[in-house]
Amino acid sequence: MIQQSANRTAPPFELIASGAVMRNVVAEANQVCASMLPVLIQGERGVGKKLLASWIHHRGCQPPGRLVHVPCAGLANVPPSPEFLDWPRHLCAEGLPDDASGNFGELSRAGRGTMLLLLEDVDLLPTWAQRGLSAVVSESWLPISFSSSAGACDVRVIATASPHLADAVNRGEFDRALYDHLSLMSIAVPPLRERREDIRPLAIRFLEQYSLKLSRDAGTLRRSISEAQWERMQRFDWPGNVTELAAVMARFAVSRDPAVIDRTLQDSLKTARPNPSETVSIPLLGDLKAMECFMIREVVKRHGGNKAAAARALGMHRRTLYRVLDGAKRDSPRKNEHAGRAVAQTSHAASSVGCG
């Protein structure tokens, strides 16, 4: 798949990249491996962003040190933490104090080698934490060495986020400086529906892993899946991406009943489409722009207000959807003003001819 050079550590796992789309992603990841620059990995939930970050860490860092995982979503409802706010100063100076709490206390015990600071779902980080983190990430453009009782350690920052972090920056919901630092090296991981060539090899890999844990024969399980089922899996959109595929294979490995695959896919379709109707009635009023906006709003409503899901259903980029809806909001006051003027003019004309 990827040639391992002599001066790099082979990751403990391989990335599945059967199609050209995912091979391009692996090639991009390979380019940033040897760099200590921050990396931003964007993609939908369940596409494998954390796995790619770990692959980059093991392939590029010499030697690969500890991985400190920070689930940013867990800080969303947490009040400002002194440990977090003081972390940049301690990290860039002499390391964290021995009594530091939480994941950040692990920095002082990281040991020798390059440590990976993995910021999962950084787009869900609260504003107070974004500002505190910006200083650390800006310093990590060059290796940060600090001393602890375990020895010297360098820190590399890799963050994962949704595909629309730039939109959050434009709306003022994410710190611009932090985004600029993180996105210096950016990799976009496509959803599974855009790399269907990987579905079958991924499913087989999961079957092998689960079979080993459950003492099953992977070959027997694989042969019990019919070609018709493989085709249905290839056509399925997998809204939960690789994570959902792994869950389906786990259920199959436990039950050893191929029918479980079809039932699970059917249940997923029901969940993904709460409204069975796939048609939208558009009133023939106004111009094409107004009808387009009406259709988009109707589809957003049918997806429970989820604009990302609505954009996927319409086959349009989420930014385009936002632009159309925002444009309609700006046009609405002007239309009301014009309508008010027209009514006033009509009323005045009617009074002049005695029709009032």
Secondary structure per residue as TSV (DSSP state, phi and psi in degrees):
chain	resnum	aa	ss	phi	psi
A	1	M	-	360.0	-72.5
A	2	I	-	-117.4	129.5
A	3	Q	-	-69.4	127.7
A	4	Q	-	-88.5	123.2
A	5	S	-	-79.5	159.7
A	6	A	T	-65.2	-28.1
A	7	N	T	-96.0	16.8
A	8	R	S	-122.3	150.4
A	9	T	-	-85.1	128.8
A	10	A	-	-70.0	130.2
A	11	P	-	-60.4	153.9
A	12	P	S	-73.8	4.8
A	13	F	S	-152.9	163.8
A	14	E	-	-106.3	151.1
A	15	L	-	-91.1	132.6
A	16	I	-	-79.3	119.1
A	17	A	-	-145.1	73.6
A	18	S	-	-79.7	-32.5
A	19	G	S	-97.2	166.0
A	20	A	H	-64.8	-33.6
A	21	V	H	-61.1	-49.9
A	22	M	H	-74.9	-28.8
A	23	R	H	-63.2	-35.6
A	24	N	H	-64.9	-38.5
A	25	V	H	-63.4	-45.2
A	26	V	H	-62.8	-38.5
A	27	A	H	-63.8	-41.5
A	28	E	H	-63.7	-42.7
A	29	A	H	-63.5	-37.7
A	30	N	H	-63.8	-33.5
A	31	Q	H	-69.2	-32.5
A	32	V	H	-92.5	-5.1
A	33	C	T	-56.4	-50.1
A	34	A	T	-75.9	-10.7
A	35	S	-	-86.5	148.9
A	36	M	-	-93.6	5.6
A	37	L	S	-67.7	151.9
A	38	P	-	-62.1	150.3
A	39	V	E	-127.8	135.2
A	40	L	E	-111.2	118.8
A	41	I	E	-107.7	115.9
A	42	Q	E	-112.9	147.4
A	43	G	-	169.0	166.8
A	44	E	-	-65.6	164.0
A	45	R	T	-64.4	133.6
A	46	G	T	90.1	7.4
A	47	V	S	-84.3	-13.2
A	48	G	-	106.2	31.5
A	49	K	H	-66.8	-42.5
A	50	K	H	-64.1	-38.9
A	51	L	H	-64.0	-41.3
A	52	L	H	-65.3	-39.2
A	53	A	H	-61.6	-43.2
A	54	S	H	-64.7	-37.5
A	55	W	H	-63.0	-44.6
A	56	I	H	-61.2	-42.4
A	57	H	H	-61.9	-49.0
A	58	H	H	-71.3	-31.1
A	59	R	H	-81.2	-29.7
A	60	G	H	-103.7	-31.6
A	61	C	S	-88.0	135.5
A	62	Q	S	-125.8	112.8
A	63	P	S	-80.5	156.3
A	64	P	E	-69.8	120.9
A	65	G	E	-93.8	-153.5
A	66	R	E	-67.6	148.0
A	67	L	E	-106.8	117.1
A	68	V	E	-101.8	113.1
A	69	H	E	-95.4	123.6
A	70	V	E	-115.3	102.7
A	71	P	E	-77.6	97.8
A	72	C	G	-63.1	-28.5
A	73	A	G	-61.1	-29.4
A	74	G	G	-69.5	-14.7
A	75	L	G	-95.5	-1.9
A	76	A	T	-59.5	-39.1
A	77	N	T	-108.9	19.8
A	78	V	S	-98.9	134.3
A	79	P	-	-66.2	161.5
A	80	P	-	-50.2	130.7
A	81	S	-	-103.3	124.4
A	82	P	H	-57.9	-37.4
A	83	E	H	-61.3	-41.4
A	84	F	H	-70.9	-43.2
A	85	L	H	-67.7	-30.5
A	86	D	H	-86.0	-11.8
A	87	W	H	-58.4	-45.8
A	88	P	H	-57.5	-42.4
A	89	R	H	-65.3	-43.5
A	90	H	H	-68.4	-40.8
A	91	L	H	-64.7	-43.5
A	92	C	H	-79.8	-9.6
A	93	A	T	-106.7	-87.9
A	94	E	T	-118.8	12.4
A	95	G	-	93.2	169.0
A	96	L	-	-73.1	149.3
A	97	P	-	-66.3	156.7
A	98	D	T	-63.3	-25.5
A	99	D	T	-94.5	12.2
A	100	A	-	-61.5	144.7
A	101	S	-	-106.4	166.4
A	102	G	S	71.9	-164.1
A	103	N	G	-59.6	-30.3
A	104	F	G	-71.1	-21.7
A	105	G	G	-66.1	-22.4
A	106	E	G	-69.1	-19.7
A	107	L	G	-61.9	-36.6
A	108	S	G	-75.7	-10.0
A	109	R	G	-115.3	19.7
A	110	A	-	-70.7	-26.3
A	111	G	-	80.6	-173.4
A	112	R	S	-75.2	159.7
A	113	G	S	103.9	178.1
A	114	T	E	-93.2	119.7
A	115	M	E	-89.0	140.2
A	116	L	E	-99.2	121.7
A	117	L	E	-96.7	102.9
A	118	L	E	-96.7	110.9
A	119	L	E	-96.6	98.8
A	120	E	E	-83.9	133.0
A	121	D	T	56.2	53.3
A	122	V	G	-64.4	-21.2
A	123	D	G	-68.4	-15.1
A	124	L	G	-96.3	5.5
A	125	L	S	-70.5	132.7
A	126	P	-	-64.3	158.9
A	127	T	H	-58.3	-42.3
A	128	W	H	-62.2	-34.6
A	129	A	H	-77.4	-31.8
A	130	Q	H	-59.3	-44.1
A	131	R	H	-68.5	-37.9
A	132	G	H	-68.1	-32.1
A	133	L	H	-79.3	-26.2
A	134	S	H	-57.4	-38.5
A	135	A	H	-64.8	-40.1
A	136	V	H	-64.7	-45.9
A	137	V	H	-67.3	-37.1
A	138	S	H	-64.6	-36.3
A	139	E	H	-71.5	-26.5
A	140	S	T	-77.9	4.1
A	141	W	T	-61.8	-26.3
A	142	L	S	-121.8	154.6
A	143	P	-	-54.9	133.5
A	144	I	-	-101.1	112.5
A	145	S	-	-102.9	133.1
A	146	F	B	-142.7	160.7
A	147	S	-	-104.0	145.1
A	148	S	-	-146.9	179.3
A	149	S	T	-64.2	-23.1
A	150	A	T	-88.0	-10.6
A	151	G	-	117.5	-177.8
A	152	A	-	-74.3	152.1
A	153	C	B	-149.7	139.3
A	154	D	E	-103.1	149.6
A	155	V	E	-118.3	131.6
A	156	R	E	-119.3	138.5
A	157	V	E	-107.8	125.6
A	158	I	E	-127.5	130.0
A	159	A	E	-119.0	147.5
A	160	T	E	-115.7	150.5
A	161	A	E	-158.2	170.6
A	162	S	-	-70.1	167.2
A	163	P	T	-70.6	-5.9
A	164	H	T	-119.9	34.7
A	165	L	H	-63.1	-35.4
A	166	A	H	-62.2	-34.8
A	167	D	H	-63.9	-39.2
A	168	A	H	-64.7	-36.6
A	169	V	H	-64.3	-45.0
A	170	N	H	-65.1	-29.2
A	171	R	T	-85.8	0.3
A	172	G	T	77.8	18.0
A	173	E	S	-95.2	-8.3
A	174	F	S	-138.3	139.0
A	175	D	-	-60.5	123.6
A	176	R	H	-62.5	-44.3
A	177	A	H	-63.0	-42.4
A	178	L	H	-64.0	-41.6
A	179	Y	H	-61.8	-44.1
A	180	D	H	-62.0	-38.7
A	181	H	H	-67.5	-46.5
A	182	L	H	-68.3	-37.8
A	183	S	T	-86.0	13.3
A	184	L	T	-57.0	-41.9
A	185	M	E	-122.6	111.0
A	186	S	E	-121.0	137.8
A	187	I	E	-129.2	129.9
A	188	A	E	-104.3	120.9
A	189	V	-	-96.5	119.0
A	190	P	-	-72.9	154.0
A	191	P	-	-66.7	162.6
A	192	L	G	-63.6	-30.5
A	193	R	G	-68.0	-15.5
A	194	E	G	-100.3	3.7
A	195	R	-	-141.6	60.1
A	196	R	G	-64.7	-21.4
A	197	E	G	-63.5	-21.0
A	198	D	G	-88.0	-10.7
A	199	I	H	-61.2	-50.9
A	200	R	H	-65.6	-50.6
A	201	P	H	-62.0	-33.8
A	202	L	H	-65.4	-45.0
A	203	A	H	-60.2	-41.9
A	204	I	H	-65.2	-40.0
A	205	R	H	-61.6	-44.1
A	206	F	H	-64.4	-40.5
A	207	L	H	-60.0	-41.6
A	208	E	H	-63.5	-42.2
A	209	Q	H	-66.5	-46.7
A	210	Y	H	-69.6	-35.1
A	211	S	H	-62.7	-37.9
A	212	L	H	-64.6	-41.3
A	213	K	H	-71.0	-33.7
A	214	L	H	-97.6	3.7
A	215	S	T	57.7	45.2
A	216	R	-	-105.7	162.6
A	217	D	-	-92.0	111.3
A	218	A	H	-62.4	-38.4
A	219	G	H	-63.2	-42.1
A	220	T	H	-63.7	-43.1
A	221	L	H	-62.3	-44.8
A	222	R	H	-63.4	-40.9
A	223	R	H	-70.4	-21.0
A	224	S	T	-78.2	-10.3
A	225	I	S	-85.8	121.6
A	226	S	-	-75.5	160.9
A	227	E	H	-62.8	-33.7
A	228	A	H	-62.6	-38.4
A	229	Q	H	-69.4	-40.1
A	230	W	H	-60.2	-40.6
A	231	E	H	-64.9	-39.6
A	232	R	H	-65.7	-37.8
A	233	M	H	-67.0	-35.2
A	234	Q	H	-66.9	-34.8
A	235	R	H	-83.0	-19.4
A	236	F	-	-68.0	143.3
A	237	D	-	-83.3	-14.4
A	238	W	-	49.6	71.1
A	239	P	T	-60.0	-26.0
A	240	G	T	-91.3	3.8
A	241	N	H	59.3	-144.4
A	242	V	H	-63.1	-34.2
A	243	T	H	-61.5	-41.5
A	244	E	H	-66.8	-41.2
A	245	L	H	-60.7	-42.0
A	246	A	H	-62.8	-39.1
A	247	A	H	-65.9	-40.0
A	248	V	H	-63.2	-43.9
A	249	M	H	-66.9	-32.5
A	250	A	H	-66.6	-43.5
A	251	R	H	-62.0	-40.5
A	252	F	H	-66.0	-43.0
A	253	A	H	-63.5	-36.0
A	254	V	H	-71.5	-45.8
A	255	S	H	-83.1	-27.1
A	256	R	-	59.1	24.4
A	257	D	-	-115.5	109.9
A	258	P	T	-59.3	-23.7
A	259	A	H	-63.6	-21.7
A	260	V	H	-59.9	-34.7
A	261	I	H	-61.7	-49.0
A	262	D	H	-64.3	-42.1
A	263	R	H	-64.3	-39.8
A	264	T	H	-66.2	-41.2
A	265	L	H	-65.2	-39.6
A	266	Q	H	-64.3	-42.7
A	267	D	H	-63.0	-38.9
A	268	S	H	-64.9	-37.7
A	269	L	H	-64.0	-40.0
A	270	K	H	-64.2	-39.1
A	271	T	H	-69.1	-38.6
A	272	A	H	-74.7	-21.3
A	273	R	-	-125.6	81.8
A	274	P	S	-64.6	-26.9
A	275	N	S	-109.4	115.0
A	276	P	-	-69.3	-18.7
A	277	S	-	-73.2	131.1
A	278	E	-	-109.2	10.5
A	279	T	-	-111.0	148.0
A	280	V	-	-125.7	124.7
A	281	S	-	-88.4	119.7
A	282	I	-	-106.8	121.4
A	283	P	-	-66.9	134.6
A	284	L	-	-83.2	63.1
A	285	L	-	-127.1	140.5
A	286	G	S	79.6	-168.3
A	287	D	-	-91.1	-178.9
A	288	L	H	-63.1	-34.1
A	289	K	H	-63.1	-41.5
A	290	A	H	-67.1	-39.0
A	291	M	H	-68.2	-37.5
A	292	E	H	-62.3	-43.2
A	293	C	H	-64.6	-40.8
A	294	F	H	-60.6	-44.4
A	295	M	H	-63.1	-44.3
A	296	I	H	-62.5	-43.9
A	297	R	H	-62.2	-38.3
A	298	E	H	-66.2	-41.7
A	299	V	H	-68.4	-39.6
A	300	V	H	-60.2	-42.2
A	301	K	H	-61.9	-40.3
A	302	R	H	-72.1	-16.8
A	303	H	T	-102.5	24.8
A	304	G	T	65.6	27.6
A	305	G	T	84.3	0.9
A	306	N	-	-80.0	100.8
A	307	K	H	-70.6	-31.1
A	308	A	H	-65.4	-44.1
A	309	A	H	-65.8	-37.8
A	310	A	H	-64.6	-40.7
A	311	A	H	-62.6	-40.6
A	312	R	H	-64.4	-41.7
A	313	A	H	-64.0	-33.0
A	314	L	H	-87.2	-8.6
A	315	G	T	70.4	31.4
A	316	M	-	-126.7	158.7
A	317	H	-	-72.6	146.8
A	318	R	H	-61.1	-35.3
A	319	R	H	-62.6	-38.9
A	320	T	H	-63.3	-42.2
A	321	L	H	-60.3	-46.3
A	322	Y	H	-61.4	-40.2
A	323	R	H	-63.7	-42.1
A	324	V	H	-64.2	-45.9
A	325	L	H	-67.7	-40.6
A	326	D	H	-66.1	-37.4
A	327	G	H	-63.9	-37.1
A	328	A	H	-65.9	-37.1
A	329	K	H	-65.2	-39.7
A	330	R	H	-69.6	-34.2
A	331	D	H	-74.9	-26.5
A	332	S	H	-59.4	-47.5
A	333	P	H	-61.4	-37.3
A	334	R	H	-66.3	-39.7
A	335	K	H	-65.1	-39.7
A	336	N	H	-65.0	-38.2
A	337	E	H	-65.6	-43.9
A	338	H	H	-64.0	-39.6
A	339	A	H	-64.6	-38.7
A	340	G	H	-64.5	-40.4
A	341	R	H	-63.7	-41.4
A	342	A	H	-63.2	-41.0
A	343	V	H	-64.4	-41.9
A	344	A	H	-64.2	-41.6
A	345	Q	H	-65.4	-40.8
A	346	T	H	-64.1	-41.3
A	347	S	H	-65.0	-39.5
A	348	H	H	-65.3	-42.0
A	349	A	H	-64.9	-38.8
A	350	A	H	-65.6	-38.2
A	351	S	H	-64.9	-36.3
A	352	S	H	-65.8	-31.0
A	353	V	T	-101.6	9.6
A	354	G	T	80.0	25.4
A	355	C	-	-101.3	3.5
A	356	G	-	-79.6	360.0
